[in-house]
Amino acid sequence: MAKTGCNLTDKKVLIMGLGRFGGGLDGARFASQAGARVVVTDLAAQERLGDSVEQLRELENVELHLGRHEPDDFATADIVVVNPAVPPNNEFLQIARKHDKLITSQIELFFQMCSAQTVGITGANGKSTTTALTAHLLEKAKPAGDRGAYENVWLGGNIGNRPLLASLDQIGPRDVVVLELSSFQLEQLAQIQAAPHVALLTNLTPNHLDRHGTFEAYCAAKENIFRFQQVREDARPVSIFNAEDPIAMRWYDKYAQQGGRRCVKYSADEVSDEIREGFPLPGRANLSNLAGAITTARQFGVADRAIAAALPDFKSLPHRLELVTIKNGVRWYNDSIATTPQSAIVALEAFDEPKIIIAGGYDKKLPFDELGQKIARRAKAAVLMGQTADKIASAIRAALPDPSQLPIERASSLAQAVDIAGRLADPGDVVLLSPACASYDMFDNFQQRGRMFADLVRNAREGL
């Protein structure tokens, strides 16, 4: 795919997919500032796009086509900027290809025009926390007075609505940009054979099989983060792998044999006691995330003593093992980000206390056998809801010698699930919203699910 360059004056730029949390805002803002005629199209109606639409009103030369996609928009646009959630074989993208239109994405545009060093972090689980931790350490533990290291630290990518395209004029060549990269974004970057200068893989377990089809295809998309790393004049690329993940270690062996790059391994066991003492997040999985962030920060000259000093200020990301409240001796945790069985398993392993798990949701066609075994061994009770409730219940029962030994309750709504969990919980227990599934059967997204859970818990009667 050819580079777009920066001259968008009077070009018709079509932003495909605004998103309820403004996923297309950065591209629209960038194109508008560059003098383009911008059309934003989304299948969702205006009333479902809320604040995203309001922010677009601040921009010039922006036209909205919401609640539908118009074939003529794709036939007449000069450039189509595609949301990562849109499959490459989408029928409207086929119209654009038929008319020889340039199809790109926000992440491609950013990599083509950004002069800073980039750190990219991907994986099935832990990538958001590892990304945020890495940016925190680079910012807070930056080597003092070292003009040869880096200047400013930027955080963005799949981690949330953090505009980077529209900030390109502020990002300098001596800055570092830390990016969470999804499998969808890595597929887009593969179109231009681009990858970050420093790349890290947290782990690989099945995810997004409704989009990728097979686990092998999902892994292939993730591997793009290493496959297209390029040697720079000023530095060779760095590839960082989790030593506790079998696929990561296969890739380590593969890429360590190739010249021109540095390959590094990390493990949770390598985190020193001094650093552990100041780390506020629970569970071994978070310790692994920290190990990855430390390994990345060291590539930029950050010292362990500075890391230990910076860690107590780090706050858990919303919806990721986030402590909502403690009521009557029961701790309630919001882990709505857990949209795969493996991520829910990680959450269950983070606590030694008796656990009541609230799980279930949209069916991404992932297996629940291992989750059922983990709930059977480590949970006090399970409250299930959504499309996958029956599948998860069957997996739990199959793992129990006596199905009556672990209560399995059904809930028709999140409110009912909270009420049931409250009745089952005793002082000293943990109630954990860790759905193991996407949210789309009952909610707009995992953020809405997590916020509703937090509101329900905080506003519940004192007897909860």
C-alpha positions in Angstrom: 0.0 0.0 0.0 1.4 3.4 -0.9 2.1 6.0 1.6 -0.5 8.7 1.9 1.8 11.6 2.8 0.4 14.6 4.6 -1.2 16.5 1.7 -4.9 15.9 2.3 -6.0 19.4 1.2 -9.4 19.1 -0.6 -9.2 15.3 -0.6 -12.3 13.4 0.3 -11.4 11.3 3.4 -14.0 8.7 4.5 -13.7 7.6 8.1 -15.4 4.2 8.3 -16.4 3.5 11.9 -16.7 6.3 14.4 -17.5 4.0 17.4 -19.3 4.8 20.6 -16.0 5.6 22.3 -14.6 7.7 19.5 -12.4 5.2 17.8 -12.6 7.2 14.5 -12.2 10.6 16.1 -8.5 10.8 15.8 -8.6 10.1 12.1 -11.4 12.6 11.6 -9.6 15.3 13.6 -6.3 14.6 11.7 -8.0 14.8 8.3 -9.9 17.9 9.1 -6.8 19.7 10.4 -5.0 18.7 7.2 -7.7 20.4 5.1 -9.6 17.4 3.9 -13.3 17.0 3.2 -14.2 14.5 5.8 -17.2 12.1 5.7 -17.7 9.9 8.8 -19.9 6.8 8.3 -21.0 4.3 10.9 -23.8 1.7 11.0 -24.8 3.0 14.5 -27.4 5.7 14.6 -26.5 9.2 16.0 -28.2 8.7 19.3 -26.0 5.6 20.0 -22.8 7.5 19.3 -23.3 10.2 21.9 -20.2 12.1 22.9 -18.3 11.0 19.8 -20.7 13.0 17.6 -20.5 16.0 19.9 -16.7 16.1 19.5 -17.0 16.0 15.8 -19.0 19.2 15.8 -15.9 21.1 16.8 -14.2 20.2 13.5 -14.5 21.9 10.1 -15.6 20.2 6.8 -17.0 17.1 8.5 -20.2 15.4 7.2 -21.9 12.6 9.1 -23.5 9.6 7.4 -24.8 7.6 10.4 -27.0 4.6 10.8 -25.9 3.3 7.4 -23.1 3.0 4.9 -23.6 4.6 1.5 -22.0 2.7 -1.4 -21.4 6.0 -3.2 -19.2 7.2 -0.3 -16.8 4.4 -0.9 -16.8 4.8 -4.7 -16.0 8.5 -4.6 -13.7 8.9 -1.6 -10.0 9.5 -2.2 -9.0 7.8 1.0 -10.9 5.4 3.2 -9.7 5.2 6.8 -11.0 1.9 8.3 -11.7 1.1 11.9 -9.8 -2.0 13.1 -13.1 -3.8 13.9 -14.1 -3.8 10.2 -13.1 -7.1 8.5 -10.9 -6.8 5.4 -13.5 -8.5 3.3 -16.3 -6.1 4.2 -18.6 -5.5 1.2 -18.2 -1.7 1.3 -14.4 -2.0 1.3 -14.8 -4.2 -1.8 -16.6 -1.2 -3.5 -13.6 1.0 -2.6 -11.1 -1.5 -4.0 -13.2 -1.9 -7.2 -12.8 1.9 -7.7 -9.1 1.8 -6.9 -9.4 3.9 -3.7 -6.7 4.0 -1.1 -7.7 2.0 2.0 -5.7 2.7 5.1 -6.2 3.0 8.9 -5.3 5.3 11.7 -2.5 3.0 12.9 -1.0 2.8 9.4 -1.1 6.6 9.0 0.5 7.0 12.4 3.4 4.6 11.7 4.0 6.2 8.2 4.3 9.7 9.7 5.6 9.3 13.2 9.3 10.1 13.7 9.5 8.9 17.3 10.7 5.5 18.6 7.7 3.2 19.1 7.1 0.5 21.6 4.3 -2.0 20.7 2.7 -4.4 23.1 0.4 -7.2 22.2 -1.0 -10.5 23.5 -4.2 -12.2 24.5 -4.1 -11.1 28.1 -2.4 -8.4 30.1 -1.5 -6.1 27.1 -3.4 -3.1 28.4 -1.8 -3.2 31.9 1.6 -3.9 30.5 1.3 -1.0 28.1 0.2 1.4 30.8 2.9 0.1 33.2 5.6 0.6 30.5 4.5 4.2 29.8 4.3 4.9 33.5 7.8 3.6 34.1 9.3 5.4 31.1 7.7 8.6 32.3 8.3 8.4 36.1 11.6 6.6 36.1 13.3 8.4 33.2 17.1 8.6 33.6 17.9 12.0 35.0 20.0 14.3 32.8 20.6 11.6 30.1 20.2 13.5 26.9 21.0 10.4 24.9 17.8 8.6 26.2 14.5 10.1 25.3 12.3 13.1 26.0 8.5 12.8 26.1 6.5 9.7 26.5 3.2 9.2 24.7 0.6 6.5 25.3 -2.0 5.3 22.8 -3.1 2.6 20.4 -5.8 0.1 21.4 -5.7 1.1 25.1 -8.3 3.8 24.7 -9.3 7.1 23.1 -5.9 8.8 23.2 -5.5 10.8 20.0 -2.0 10.4 18.4 -2.5 11.3 14.8 -3.8 14.7 15.6 -0.8 15.1 18.0 1.9 14.3 15.4 3.1 17.8 15.2 3.9 17.6 18.9 5.7 14.2 18.8 9.4 14.6 18.2 12.1 12.2 17.0 13.5 11.8 20.5 10.2 10.9 22.0 8.9 7.4 22.8 5.4 6.3 21.9 4.0 3.3 23.8 1.2 1.5 21.9 -1.2 -1.3 22.8 -1.7 -3.2 19.5 -4.6 -5.5 18.8 -4.5 -8.4 16.3 -6.8 -6.3 14.1 -4.3 -3.4 14.1 -1.4 -5.7 13.5 -3.2 -7.0 10.4 -3.5 -3.4 9.2 0.2 -2.7 9.9 1.1 -5.8 7.9 -0.4 -4.1 4.8 2.5 -1.6 4.9 5.0 -4.0 6.5 5.4 -1.8 9.6 6.1 -2.8 13.2 7.3 -1.0 16.3 11.0 -0.6 17.1 10.5 -2.4 20.5 7.9 -5.2 20.4 6.6 -7.3 23.3 4.3 -10.3 23.4 2.5 -11.0 26.7 1.0 -14.4 25.9 -1.2 -16.2 23.4 -4.5 -18.0 24.1 -7.5 -18.3 21.8 -9.4 -15.1 21.2 -11.4 -13.4 18.4 -12.0 -16.7 16.6 -15.3 -15.2 15.4 -13.1 -12.9 13.3 -9.9 -14.8 12.6 -11.5 -18.3 12.2 -8.7 -20.3 13.8 -6.2 -19.9 16.6 -3.4 -20.3 14.1 -4.7 -17.3 12.1 -5.0 -15.3 15.3 -1.4 -16.1 16.2 -0.3 -15.2 12.7 -1.8 -11.8 13.1 0.0 -11.3 16.4 3.3 -12.4 15.0 3.3 -9.4 12.6 4.6 -7.4 15.6 7.9 -9.1 15.2 7.8 -10.2 11.5 8.0 -6.6 10.1 10.5 -5.1 12.6 13.0 -3.0 10.7 16.7 -2.2 11.4 17.1 1.5 11.9 20.2 3.5 11.3 20.4 4.5 15.0 19.3 1.2 16.6 18.4 -2.4 16.0 14.9 -3.6 16.8 14.2 -5.3 20.1 11.9 -8.3 20.4 10.7 -9.2 23.9 9.0 -12.5 24.8 7.3 -14.0 27.9 9.4 -16.9 29.0 6.4 -18.6 30.5 4.4 -18.8 27.3 5.1 -21.7 25.0 4.3 -20.0 21.7 6.3 -16.9 22.8 9.3 -19.2 23.4 9.0 -20.8 20.0 9.0 -17.4 18.5 12.0 -16.4 20.7 14.0 -19.3 19.3 12.9 -18.5 15.8 13.8 -14.8 15.9 16.9 -15.1 18.0 18.5 -16.9 15.1 18.0 -13.9 12.8 20.5 -11.2 12.6 19.9 -7.5 13.1 17.7 -7.7 16.2 18.0 -8.2 19.9 15.8 -10.9 21.5 15.0 -10.7 25.2 13.0 -13.0 27.6 11.2 -12.1 30.8 9.5 -13.9 33.6 7.5 -13.0 36.7 10.0 -14.9 38.8 12.7 -12.4 37.9 11.0 -9.4 39.6 13.0 -8.6 42.7 11.6 -8.4 46.2 12.4 -4.7 46.4 10.3 -4.0 43.3 7.5 -6.4 44.4 7.0 -4.5 47.7 5.9 -1.4 45.9 3.7 -3.0 43.3 0.0 -2.4 44.1 -1.8 -4.9 41.7 -2.8 -8.5 42.8 -1.9 -11.8 41.3 0.9 -13.5 39.4 -0.4 -12.4 36.0 0.1 -8.8 37.0 3.6 -9.7 38.2 4.2 -11.0 34.7 2.8 -7.8 33.2 5.2 -5.9 35.5 8.2 -8.0 34.4 7.4 -7.2 30.8 7.2 -3.5 31.5 10.4 -3.6 33.4 12.2 -5.4 30.6 11.0 -2.8 28.1 11.9 0.1 30.3 15.4 -1.2 30.7 15.9 -1.0 27.0 15.7 2.8 27.4 18.2 2.9 30.3 15.7 3.0 33.1 17.3 1.7 36.4 15.6 -0.8 38.8 15.9 1.6 41.7 13.9 4.3 39.8 11.4 1.6 38.8 10.9 0.6 42.5 10.3 4.3 43.4 7.8 4.9 40.6 5.6 1.8 41.1 3.5 2.9 44.2 2.0 5.7 42.1 0.6 3.3 39.5 -3.1 2.9 39.5 -5.0 -0.1 38.1 -6.7 0.5 34.8 -10.5 0.7 34.9 -12.4 -2.6 34.5 -9.2 -4.6 35.1 -9.3 -6.3 38.6 -10.5 -2.9 39.8 -11.6 -2.9 43.4 -15.0 -1.3 43.4 -15.8 -1.4 47.2 -15.8 -3.4 50.4 -19.2 -4.0 51.9 -19.8 -6.2 55.0 -16.3 -7.6 54.7 -16.9 -8.6 51.0 -14.6 -7.2 48.3 -16.2 -6.6 45.0 -13.9 -6.5 41.9 -14.7 -5.2 38.4 -12.8 -7.3 35.8 -15.2 -6.6 32.9 -12.2 -6.4 30.5 -12.0 -10.2 30.9 -13.6 -11.1 27.5 -11.9 -14.6 27.1 -11.9 -17.7 29.3 -8.2 -17.4 29.9 -8.5 -13.8 31.2 -11.1 -15.0 33.7 -8.8 -17.8 34.7 -6.1 -15.2 35.4 -8.5 -13.3 37.6 -9.5 -16.4 39.6 -5.9 -17.2 40.2 -5.2 -13.6 41.5 -7.0 -14.3 44.9 -6.6 -16.9 47.6 -9.9 -15.9 49.3 -13.2 -17.7 48.5 -14.5 -16.4 45.2 -18.0 -15.9 43.7 -17.6 -15.3 40.0 -20.1 -13.6 37.8 -19.5 -14.8 34.2 -21.1 -15.1 30.8 -21.9 -12.9 27.8 -21.6 -12.8 24.0 -20.5 -16.0 22.4 -17.1 -15.6 20.5 -17.0 -19.4 19.8 -14.3 -20.0 22.4 -14.0 -23.2 24.4 -14.9 -23.1 28.2 -13.5 -26.5 29.3 -10.5 -25.1 31.1 -12.5 -22.2 32.7 -15.0 -24.8 33.9 -12.2 -26.8 35.6 -10.8 -23.7 37.2 -14.1 -22.5 38.5 -14.8 -26.0 39.9 -11.4 -26.0 41.8 -11.1 -22.3 42.8 -14.6 -20.8 43.1 -17.1 -20.9 45.9 -20.0 -20.3 43.5 -20.8 -19.1 40.0 -23.5 -16.7 38.8 -23.9 -17.0 35.0 -25.7 -14.8 32.5 -25.9 -14.1 28.8 -25.6 -16.2 25.7 -22.9 -18.4 27.1 -24.4 -19.2 30.5 -25.4 -22.8 29.5 -22.0 -23.6 27.9 -20.1 -22.3 31.0 -22.5 -24.2 33.3 -22.0 -27.4 31.4 -18.2 -27.0 31.5 -18.3 -26.5 35.3 -20.5 -29.5 35.9 -18.3 -31.7 33.7 -15.3 -30.8 36.0 -17.1 -31.6 39.3 -17.2 -35.1 40.8 -20.4 -34.1 42.5 -22.4 -31.3 40.6 -24.1 -30.3 43.9 -20.9 -29.3 45.6 -20.7 -25.9 43.9 -23.7 -23.6 43.5 -24.4 -22.5 39.9 -26.9 -19.8 39.7 -28.5 -18.2 36.6 -29.3 -14.5 36.2 -31.3 -12.8 33.5 -29.6 -9.4 34.1 -26.5 -8.0 35.6 -28.6 -6.4 38.4 -29.9 -9.9 39.3 -26.4 -11.3 39.1 -25.2 -8.8 41.7 -28.1 -9.5 43.9 -27.5 -13.3 43.8 -23.8 -12.9 44.4 -24.5 -10.6 47.4 -26.7 -13.3 48.9 -24.1 -16.0 48.4 -21.2 -14.0 49.8 -19.9 -14.1 53.4 -17.4 -11.7 55.1 -13.9 -12.4 53.7 -15.2 -13.5 50.3 -14.4 -11.9 46.9 -17.1 -11.3 44.3 -15.5 -11.1 40.9 -17.2 -9.8 37.7 -14.9 -11.6 35.2 -17.3 -12.6 32.4 -14.8 -14.6 30.2 -16.9 -13.3 27.2 -17.5 -10.1 25.2 -20.4 -7.9 26.2 -22.3 -7.4 23.0 -25.3 -9.6 23.8 -26.4 -7.4 26.7 -24.2 -4.2 26.6 -22.6 -1.8 24.1 -19.1 -2.8 25.3 -17.1 -4.0 28.3 -16.8 -0.5 29.6 -20.6 -0.1 29.9 -20.8 -3.5 31.6 -18.1 -2.6 34.1 -19.6 0.8 34.9 -23.1 -0.7 35.4 -21.6 -3.4 37.7 -19.8 -0.7 39.8 -22.9 1.4 40.0 -25.1 -1.6 41.1 -22.6 -2.6 43.8 -22.1 0.9 45.2 -25.8 1.7 45.2 -27.0 -1.7 46.5 -28.6 -2.0 49.9 -26.3 -2.2 52.9 -27.2 -5.9 53.3 -25.4 -6.8 50.1 
